[in-house]
Amino acid sequence: MAKRIWRHIDLNEKINAPLRYPKTNETKDRKNLINVFMDAVKEGSLTAYDPQDDEFTLPMTMDEFGKVGGADSLPSL
């Protein structure tokens, strides 16, 4: 028997504020959650998968990943 649980992280909740801030990386010692994911995918230590299926069987190319969220391309490091 297996059970799949999806979690939604509300970054507007006060307890989740450390995952949202800083919005810019001026201090270089802290990153927000999305920047951690983006950097890991760019360096190859994390694989991005197409969210079309629940099984996460379709890895995304860097071009596809760069277009997620309306971006034209990945920002440079």
N, C-alpha and C positions, 0 to 999 in steps of 0.2 A: 504494500500500500504506500502511496506517495501523495503528498499534498504540496501544491505550489502556492506560495504566499507572495504577493506583490506589495511592496512598500512604497509609499509616497512621502518624500521628505519636503515639508513645507518650510522653505527658507525664510518666510516671513515670521515664523515662530521665534520667540526670543531665545529659546534653548538651542536653536539651530543657527544662530547668528555667526558662530565661528566658521561655519561652512560657507557662508556667504561673503564675509568680509575678510580681508580688504578687497575692495573692488579693483584696485590697481595694485601692482606689485612693487611699490616704491621702497619698502623696507627690505625686500629680497629674502626675509626670513619666514614670511607667511604667504600662503596662497589660498585662494578660494577653491571650493570643491571642483568646479568645472575646469579650472586651469590645471589642477592636478591630473584630471582625466585626459585633457587635451595634450598635455606634455607627455604623459605616459604613452598615448597612442602614437604621437609623433616620433618618439624615440624607439618605439617597437616593443616596449615591455608590456603593453596592454593591447589586446585585439578588440577592435570595434566590430559589433555585429549588427546586421540589418534587423530592425525591430518588427519586420513584417510577420514573423512567426514567433511563438512562445518558446521554441526550442533553441533559438540562437544558433542556427546551423549555417547561416550565410554570412561569412566575414565580409566586411565592407572594404573597398579599396580606399586609398588615401583621398582620391578625388571625391568619392561618394561621402566620405566622412567630413570632408571640408565643406560640403554643401548642406550638411545638417543644420537646421536652425536658420536657414536663409543665407548663410555665409557663402561668398563666392569662392574663397580659398582659405586655407589654414593660415593664421598669422605666423610670421617667422619668429624663430626663437631669439 
